[in-house]
Amino acid sequence: MKYFAATLLFAAGAFVATAQPTFAADSMQSSMTMPKCASSDSIVGVNMTTKMYMTQAQMKMKMAGMSQSQMHATMTKNNIKMMCKSKADAMGAKMMKPPM
């Protein structure tokens, strides 16, 4: 149960990480900064504790229905950092597998 809760919270935080920069700027401007990545490099949300990241599609599913304050709280609690996928891969982070 603890793993499931952590995964859910990570997923919620990751959604904000991979959202379009304009969405992120509007919704999380004061608390989160979006990295500037190459056009071929996507933005992912990395759980810095578990070194797992989520794609934009995974995050959208997990964050559906959350308010901006809930998203921010989730990201803060779970140590989620937004970064380019290439940087996440370079630091050894692995993509979270979709639920079956």
Summary of the structure (lengths in Angstrom):
residues: 100
radius of gyration: 12.2
end to end distance: 16.5
largest distance: 37.8
contacts: 310
relative contact order: 0.27
helix: 49%
strand: 15%
